[in-house]
Amino acid sequence: MPSIPCDLDIACAASLKPIADIARRIGIQDDELEFYGRYKAKVGLEILDRLNGSPTGKLVAVTAIPPTPLGEGKSVTAIGLGQSLASIGKKVCNTCRQPSQGPTFGIKGGAAVGGYSQVVPMDDFNLHLTGDFHAVTSAQNLCAAMADASYLHGNPLNLDPFNITWRRAIDVNDRVLRDIVIGLDGKANGYPRETGFDITSACETMAILALATSLDDLRHRLGRAVVGFNKEGKPVTAEDLKAAGAMTFLLRDAIRPNLMQTVENTPVLVHCGPFGNVAHGNNSILANKVALKLAVYVVTEAGFGADMGFEKLVNITCRQGNLKLAAALVVCTVRALKMHGGVGKIVAGKPLPLELIQENIPALERPLEVLGTAICIVRSVGIPVVVAVNRFETDTDNELQFLADRAMEMGADGAVISDVFARGSAGGQDLAEAVVKAADKPSTMRFLYPDAMSIKEKIRTLATSVYGADEVEYLSEAERKIKLFTNLGFGHLPICMAKTHLSCSHDPEKKGVPKGYKFPIRDVRLSAGAGFLYPLAGEMMTMPGLGSSPAAVRVDLDEKGLPKGLF
């Protein structure tokens, strides 16, 4: 196999078209764009009024089996599928999240996907883009500052300083900020209390932005966000603080999706960036709504596996945005299934162990249930499913075909070997045909639970039907919070489970499809503005940390001012 240039070299060699040309080709008018240079632009929400009577396209979700720490090419497959659909004559638009600078400068490196299925310009995509993350960070921190100021200046809302739940945010992996004490060195600096930072992708303001359906809805959601509780135990909101108006003002540009392009000049709407393990892990409702009015097929990526971002796409994003999925694509890889079967240990930053890259079809037999579970999760919501077996250069044809054949036996509507990393659209045309065939089948998407179901019943439904647990175990703090939120009228909200993405269970060490275990809930938190409850299963953190040799050490500019080491 010929060597493939590095992602950055491919991105720099791509022949980009002016973003105005990309917009016109997909049906966006010039006066609906605000340009940020030649190759990126914001799309005004007024486009939804103009296209209100237009047909609505078919939404296709790209998900995966639980990945290795390196990822399995789900983002690459999503972008490659979009390029491939265009290459077979379909009008298509991708939608995806904006990368967080946490992973970009942490373990994973750049997240513009890779090979010949990328979003470009990759340096803009990975870094500041049009400033949305900065706006979210500013709005989150303004609200936090106003809560502390309100307490300091007479505490008119009777805030309980030990029950202020709104945390600050920063888009950097900075572990020392997870749990901090503020207000030290005298009254002029506020009052001492414990608090902390979340990474911007995991903060509630990001979730609110991603789930808002209009500017008015954004304002309403920000207003109802609970920042803490008063001394009588009643919730205090951003509206009570009079912070919601200024927060909306900070986000008035960020609410508009960003238009970019792939290396093959197909359109991509990039918007928001919630993490898939501690947040709901999907790009914005608005980006999907705009794309569905512009294209016949819209390819959206859900964070992490079918048990994570896909489940949340259905039960949170589609529920709140009145969206319907036509089909889903499950990405699997030889190496991930071998890992789930107990062969080899994958450590980020280290070469793959030899046993993972040698042909070993028997090693794929037992962990096939991992793929079967992902297929079943998609089928449980009533939509067709196609399996993409994503090719890595160390895979053998026998192994790849074995997985494709077995996927069909397990009930997939199609199973295709994907080579979009190395070949772009040419490596995904069979996959595109399979997805079109699946999306054209009749389907009726359904939710896994109704709004009226109790909090515990919703958690149990997810734990038993998605994560494979026998029962749920609640710690005392979780029991207290469930009772509190039910009494406050939040029991109708959907569940956004915060758990590891490396296993179907709560424990990253439980590979394969764990069975016969208790699913532990140690706490339940409220995101009233976003409109969900998020239980914490196992040990989850909302602020990652940098390793001993993070990706940031390799990032620089060359003598011409061009990026290097970004991926």
DALINMO-V264390 format. One record per run of one state. SS is the DSSP state (hx for helix, st for strand, lp for the rest). FROM is the first residue (numbers start at 1). TO is the last residue. If there is no record, write none. Layout:
BEGIN
[[SS & FROM & TO] [SS & FROM & TO]]
END
This chain:
BEGIN
[[lp & 1 & 6] [hx & 7 & 13] [lp & 14 & 18] [hx & 19 & 26] [lp & 27 & 29] [hx & 30 & 32] [st & 33 & 35] [lp & 36 & 40] [st & 41 & 43] [lp & 44 & 46] [hx & 47 & 50] [lp & 51 & 57] [st & 58 & 64] [lp & 65 & 73] [hx & 74 & 87] [lp & 88 & 91] [st & 92 & 96] [lp & 97 & 100] [hx & 101 & 104] [lp & 105 & 112] [st & 113 & 114] [lp & 115 & 116] [st & 117 & 120] [lp & 121 & 121] [hx & 122 & 126] [lp & 127 & 131] [hx & 132 & 152] [lp & 153 & 158] [st & 159 & 164] [lp & 165 & 167] [st & 168 & 170] [lp & 171 & 174] [hx & 175 & 177] [lp & 178 & 179] [st & 180 & 182] [lp & 183 & 186] [hx & 187 & 189] [lp & 190 & 192] [st & 193 & 195] [lp & 196 & 196] [st & 197 & 199] [hx & 200 & 202] [lp & 203 & 203] [hx & 204 & 211] [lp & 212 & 214] [hx & 215 & 224] [lp & 225 & 225] [st & 226 & 230] [lp & 231 & 234] [st & 235 & 237] [lp & 238 & 243] [hx & 244 & 250] [lp & 251 & 257] [st & 258 & 262] [lp & 263 & 266] [st & 267 & 270] [lp & 271 & 284] [hx & 285 & 294] [lp & 295 & 296] [st & 297 & 301] [lp & 302 & 305] [hx & 306 & 321] [lp & 322 & 324] [st & 325 & 332] [lp & 333 & 333] [hx & 334 & 340] [lp & 341 & 353] [hx & 354 & 357] [lp & 358 & 361] [hx & 362 & 365] [lp & 366 & 367] [hx & 368 & 379] [lp & 380 & 383] [st & 384 & 390] [lp & 391 & 396] [hx & 397 & 409] [lp & 410 & 413] [st & 414 & 418] [lp & 419 & 419] [hx & 420 & 427] [lp & 428 & 428] [hx & 429 & 439] [lp & 440 & 454] [hx & 455 & 465] [lp & 466 & 470] [st & 471 & 474] [lp & 475 & 475] [hx & 476 & 487] [lp & 488 & 493] [st & 494 & 495] [lp & 496 & 497] [st & 498 & 498] [lp & 499 & 517] [st & 518 & 527] [lp & 528 & 531] [st & 532 & 537] [lp & 538 & 550] [hx & 551 & 554] [lp & 555 & 555] [st & 556 & 557] [lp & 558 & 562] [st & 563 & 564] [lp & 565 & 567]]
END
